[in-house]
């Protein structure tokens, strides 16, 4: 699919078609971009549980015509008992990656919905919370069809998660077998929780009965998160990071996210002044810019309160030029840095008033910690597994600290007045895919859907070898691949459309009110407009 859908009254895109249909229905009912985004986020939290859920975190970018975009940070802090010694006493010399001890932070997603809807009220948002949660409740109660991606994630994660509390009962068949693609999945306990949120309000997740149920279950599982941690949570409105490119201004989230990484890749690449896309200069330039950005990320990014230097300082012209000087335009830099994976969803909305949302929401790894709380049906994230136990690290776990997040939604305001909301899931791949999508569209004039569909790459350590590989989809010209090999890149060629490259999407609002949208053929998603 290379044709780009277009409309004037409203548009949504997400990696699951049911979520996209939910968002479009809200727009048709007169809802605004935030209301549609919340409804989509709730639906996809039910129908894509390997990618997201209400036991995870979220980050928002929101744009109103004529104003600078603002951000919402809906990520939870480590529990009050989450000291390094807490984990060492339980036999862990490194952070647990699954199970109750990896569920060591408050879940911020629902608080993000609440903060976003408070903004929606200022926009004269008129739809009830019941309307926004209606389809999520329906799919939890009546069921939804399992996608191939869902089933593939079960095959991949079952060896780690099958014995985690509640996982087998929630996601496997009676004898522990993996269900088939197309099987109907219901989540009765989650439906009860969603109905409770509908009736009692979203604040119940942190201050009311749902909070008590969540924390009672966590206490039984020996998690370091307690009720007081939930009661103290509140999503924050923060100032996005931004960077000036030749074509306009790009925006992303500040730490603890890797939004700086996404901005640095594009800022460095733009300054290389590569004349055309798809050739060696384009691909090599992108890969080497990614390496420079990742060196900064892995050395510096953490809870901003524990960082030695402000993130925005790395976007100064002097800092960018210093990083740019370290890039060899003809040779690959050796790359010993480990990659991080992650399963996430990104969705975008533009409403008829030209207001735009870029939203990313996740439980981190596929099915998060694997712990499904019996009282609420909520699968808990394992975002806290990105902490470490070494006290001298800025990422050391401690009470009230924020974990490092790969999550980062993107937005751009171009010089000609176009507003672009875009993003991708996929751990380390998120900034790389954002760079591919944005540059192909905004720098080189490719069609929006063509830019999403085009072959992608991923810089990261290969699981099957000691060296870091550059993984590419199998649609790059052989001549370019040979040039990359000659430059010293060690290549791993994947299938033509690989799920390892994440699920990207975008919507562009033109100055005349026209909207164009794209969805990723690697996902189960859809663009929907009217």
LINZI-V561421 format. One record per residue. N is the residue number from 1. RES is the residue in three letters. SS is DSSP state (H for helix, E for strand, - for the rest). OMEGA is omega in whole degrees, 0 to 359 (* if undefined). Layout:
N,RES,SS,OMEGA
N,RES,SS,OMEGA
This chain:
1,UNK,-,180
2,UNK,-,178
3,UNK,-,184
4,UNK,-,177
5,UNK,E,181
6,UNK,E,178
7,UNK,E,180
8,UNK,-,189
9,UNK,-,180
10,UNK,-,182
11,UNK,E,176
12,UNK,E,170
13,UNK,E,178
14,UNK,E,180
15,UNK,-,173
16,UNK,E,187
17,UNK,H,179
18,UNK,H,177
19,UNK,H,178
20,UNK,H,178
21,UNK,H,176
22,UNK,H,181
23,UNK,H,179
24,UNK,H,179
25,UNK,H,178
26,UNK,H,177
27,UNK,H,179
28,UNK,H,178
29,UNK,-,179
30,UNK,-,179
31,UNK,-,179
32,UNK,-,186
33,UNK,H,180
34,UNK,H,179
35,UNK,H,178
36,UNK,H,181
37,UNK,H,178
38,UNK,H,179
39,UNK,H,177
40,UNK,H,181
41,UNK,H,178
42,UNK,H,180
43,UNK,H,183
44,UNK,H,175
45,UNK,H,177
46,UNK,H,191
47,UNK,H,179
48,UNK,-,189
49,UNK,-,175
50,UNK,-,183
51,UNK,-,186
52,UNK,-,179
53,UNK,-,182
54,UNK,-,174
55,UNK,-,182
56,UNK,-,182
57,UNK,E,181
58,UNK,E,174
59,UNK,E,183
60,UNK,E,161
61,UNK,E,183
62,UNK,E,181
63,UNK,E,171
64,UNK,-,182
65,UNK,-,177
66,UNK,-,181
67,UNK,-,175
68,UNK,-,179
69,UNK,-,173
70,UNK,E,185
71,UNK,E,172
72,UNK,E,181
73,UNK,E,183
74,UNK,E,180
75,UNK,-,185
76,UNK,-,179
77,UNK,E,178
78,UNK,E,181
79,UNK,-,184
80,UNK,-,179
81,UNK,-,189
82,UNK,-,172
83,UNK,-,176
84,UNK,H,182
85,UNK,H,176
86,UNK,H,183
87,UNK,H,179
88,UNK,H,179
89,UNK,-,179
90,UNK,-,171
91,UNK,-,183
92,UNK,-,174
93,UNK,-,174
94,UNK,-,182
95,UNK,-,174
96,UNK,-,182
97,UNK,-,177
98,UNK,-,177
99,UNK,-,188
100,UNK,H,180
101,UNK,H,172
102,UNK,H,175
103,UNK,-,190
104,UNK,-,178
105,UNK,E,174
106,UNK,-,177
107,UNK,-,187
108,UNK,-,188
109,UNK,H,184
110,UNK,H,175
111,UNK,H,175
112,UNK,H,175
113,UNK,H,183
114,UNK,H,180
115,UNK,H,179
116,UNK,H,180
117,UNK,H,174
118,UNK,H,174
119,UNK,H,179
120,UNK,H,178
121,UNK,H,177
122,UNK,H,176
123,UNK,-,184
124,UNK,-,174
125,UNK,-,189
126,UNK,-,184
127,UNK,-,181
128,UNK,-,175
129,UNK,H,177
130,UNK,H,178
131,UNK,H,183
132,UNK,H,180
133,UNK,H,188
134,UNK,H,185
135,UNK,H,175
136,UNK,H,178
137,UNK,H,180
138,UNK,H,183
139,UNK,H,176
140,UNK,H,182
141,UNK,H,189
142,UNK,H,175
143,UNK,-,178
144,UNK,E,184
145,UNK,E,181
146,UNK,-,179
147,UNK,-,177
148,UNK,H,178
149,UNK,H,177
150,UNK,H,182
151,UNK,H,177
152,UNK,H,178
153,UNK,H,176
154,UNK,H,179
155,UNK,H,182
156,UNK,H,189
157,UNK,H,182
158,UNK,H,181
159,UNK,H,180
160,UNK,H,193
161,UNK,H,188
162,UNK,-,183
163,UNK,-,180
164,UNK,-,184
165,UNK,-,174
166,UNK,-,187
167,UNK,H,182
168,UNK,H,179
169,UNK,H,184
170,UNK,H,192
171,UNK,H,179
172,UNK,-,178
173,UNK,-,189
174,UNK,-,180
175,UNK,-,179
176,UNK,-,179
177,UNK,-,179
178,UNK,-,180
179,UNK,-,183
180,UNK,-,171
181,UNK,-,181
182,UNK,-,178
183,UNK,-,180
184,UNK,E,180
185,UNK,E,174
186,UNK,-,179
187,UNK,-,189
188,UNK,H,182
189,UNK,H,178
190,UNK,H,177
191,UNK,H,178
192,UNK,H,179
193,UNK,H,179
194,UNK,H,177
195,UNK,H,178
196,UNK,H,176
197,UNK,H,178
198,UNK,H,187
199,UNK,H,185
200,UNK,H,182
201,UNK,-,185
202,UNK,-,181
203,UNK,-,179
204,UNK,H,180
205,UNK,H,183
206,UNK,H,187
207,UNK,H,190
208,UNK,-,186
209,UNK,H,181
210,UNK,H,177
211,UNK,H,180
212,UNK,H,180
213,UNK,H,179
214,UNK,H,188
215,UNK,H,173
216,UNK,H,177
217,UNK,H,180
218,UNK,H,179
219,UNK,H,179
220,UNK,H,182
221,UNK,-,177
222,UNK,-,173
223,UNK,-,178
224,UNK,-,181
225,UNK,-,183
226,UNK,-,182
227,UNK,H,180
228,UNK,H,177
229,UNK,H,178
230,UNK,H,182
231,UNK,H,180
232,UNK,-,185
233,UNK,-,171
234,UNK,-,175
235,UNK,-,185
236,UNK,E,170
237,UNK,E,185
238,UNK,E,178
239,UNK,-,180
240,UNK,-,165
241,UNK,E,178
242,UNK,E,178
243,UNK,E,180
244,UNK,E,174
245,UNK,E,179
246,UNK,-,184
247,UNK,-,182
248,UNK,E,182
249,UNK,E,177
250,UNK,E,184
251,UNK,E,174
252,UNK,E,185
253,UNK,-,174
254,UNK,-,172
255,UNK,-,21
256,UNK,-,179
257,UNK,E,174
258,UNK,-,177
259,UNK,H,177
260,UNK,H,180
261,UNK,H,179
262,UNK,H,180
263,UNK,H,181
264,UNK,H,181
265,UNK,H,182
266,UNK,H,180
267,UNK,H,178
268,UNK,H,182
269,UNK,H,180
270,UNK,H,181
271,UNK,H,174
272,UNK,H,178
273,UNK,-,176
274,UNK,-,192
275,UNK,-,182
276,UNK,-,180
277,UNK,-,167
278,UNK,-,179
279,UNK,-,181
280,UNK,H,183
281,UNK,H,179
282,UNK,H,186
283,UNK,H,179
284,UNK,H,179
285,UNK,H,178
286,UNK,H,182
287,UNK,H,182
288,UNK,H,174
289,UNK,H,177
290,UNK,H,181
291,UNK,H,179
292,UNK,H,180
293,UNK,H,180
294,UNK,H,175
295,UNK,H,176
296,UNK,H,182
297,UNK,H,187
298,UNK,H,178
299,UNK,H,194
300,UNK,H,194
301,UNK,-,182
302,UNK,-,169
303,UNK,-,184
304,UNK,H,179
305,UNK,H,182
306,UNK,H,179
307,UNK,-,181
308,UNK,-,187
309,UNK,-,179
310,UNK,-,182
311,UNK,H,184
312,UNK,H,180
313,UNK,H,179
314,UNK,H,178
315,UNK,H,176
316,UNK,-,181
317,UNK,H,180
318,UNK,H,180
319,UNK,H,179
320,UNK,H,179
321,UNK,H,178
322,UNK,H,178
323,UNK,H,181
324,UNK,H,180
325,UNK,H,180
326,UNK,-,181
327,UNK,-,173
328,UNK,-,185
329,UNK,-,184
330,UNK,-,185
331,UNK,-,180
332,UNK,-,173
333,UNK,-,174
334,UNK,-,190
335,UNK,-,182
336,UNK,-,189
337,UNK,-,178
338,UNK,-,176
339,UNK,-,175
340,UNK,-,177
341,UNK,-,178
342,UNK,-,179
343,UNK,-,197
344,UNK,E,168
345,UNK,E,169
346,UNK,E,175
347,UNK,E,180
348,UNK,E,179
349,UNK,E,166
350,UNK,E,181
351,UNK,-,187
352,UNK,-,176
353,UNK,-,180
354,UNK,-,177
355,UNK,-,188
356,UNK,E,178
357,UNK,E,169
358,UNK,E,190
359,UNK,E,174
360,UNK,E,190
361,UNK,E,191
362,UNK,E,165
363,UNK,-,179
364,UNK,-,182
365,UNK,-,180
366,UNK,-,184
367,UNK,-,174
368,UNK,-,180
369,UNK,-,186
370,UNK,-,181
371,UNK,-,176
372,UNK,E,185
373,UNK,-,186
374,UNK,-,184
375,UNK,-,187
376,UNK,-,184
377,UNK,-,183
378,UNK,-,172
379,UNK,E,186
380,UNK,-,178
381,UNK,-,171
382,UNK,-,180
383,UNK,H,180
384,UNK,H,176
385,UNK,H,176
386,UNK,H,169
387,UNK,-,171
388,UNK,E,181
389,UNK,-,180
390,UNK,-,187
391,UNK,-,182
392,UNK,-,180
393,UNK,-,175
394,UNK,-,179
395,UNK,-,178
396,UNK,E,180
397,UNK,-,177
398,UNK,-,181
399,UNK,-,176
400,UNK,-,180
401,UNK,-,178
402,UNK,E,176
403,UNK,-,173
404,UNK,-,182
405,UNK,E,168
406,UNK,-,182
407,UNK,-,174
408,UNK,-,176
409,UNK,-,186
410,UNK,E,177
411,UNK,E,178
412,UNK,E,170
413,UNK,E,186
414,UNK,E,185
415,UNK,-,182
416,UNK,-,176
417,UNK,-,176
418,UNK,-,175
419,UNK,E,184
420,UNK,E,172
421,UNK,E,186
422,UNK,E,180
423,UNK,E,184
424,UNK,E,169
425,UNK,-,170
426,UNK,-,172
427,UNK,-,179
428,UNK,-,182
429,UNK,H,183
430,UNK,H,180
431,UNK,H,182
432,UNK,H,178
433,UNK,H,175
434,UNK,H,181
435,UNK,H,180
436,UNK,H,182
437,UNK,H,184
438,UNK,H,184
439,UNK,H,181
440,UNK,H,181
441,UNK,H,192
442,UNK,H,181
443,UNK,H,187
444,UNK,-,170
445,UNK,-,175
446,UNK,-,175
447,UNK,-,186
448,UNK,H,180
449,UNK,H,177
450,UNK,H,180
451,UNK,H,178
452,UNK,H,184
453,UNK,H,186
454,UNK,-,183
455,UNK,-,185
456,UNK,-,183
457,UNK,E,180
458,UNK,E,176
459,UNK,E,179
460,UNK,E,180
461,UNK,E,179
462,UNK,-,181
463,UNK,-,186
464,UNK,-,183
465,UNK,-,181
466,UNK,-,183
467,UNK,-,178
468,UNK,E,180
469,UNK,E,167
470,UNK,E,181
471,UNK,E,182
472,UNK,E,171
473,UNK,-,189
474,UNK,-,178
475,UNK,-,176
476,UNK,-,178
477,UNK,-,182
478,UNK,H,180
479,UNK,H,178
480,UNK,H,178
481,UNK,H,180
482,UNK,H,177
483,UNK,H,179
484,UNK,H,178
485,UNK,H,181
486,UNK,H,177
487,UNK,-,177
488,UNK,-,177
489,UNK,-,176
490,UNK,-,193
491,UNK,E,171
492,UNK,E,184
493,UNK,E,182
494,UNK,-,176
495,UNK,-,187
496,UNK,-,176
497,UNK,-,188
498,UNK,-,177
499,UNK,H,176
500,UNK,H,181
501,UNK,H,174
502,UNK,-,179
503,UNK,-,183
504,UNK,E,176
505,UNK,E,180
506,UNK,E,168
507,UNK,E,176
508,UNK,E,175
509,UNK,E,179
510,UNK,-,182
511,UNK,-,180
512,UNK,-,179
513,UNK,-,179
514,UNK,-,179
515,UNK,E,172
516,UNK,E,186
517,UNK,E,180
518,UNK,E,174
519,UNK,E,186
520,UNK,-,177
521,UNK,-,177
522,UNK,-,184
523,UNK,-,175
524,UNK,E,192
525,UNK,-,181
526,UNK,E,166
527,UNK,E,177
528,UNK,E,179
529,UNK,E,176
530,UNK,-,*
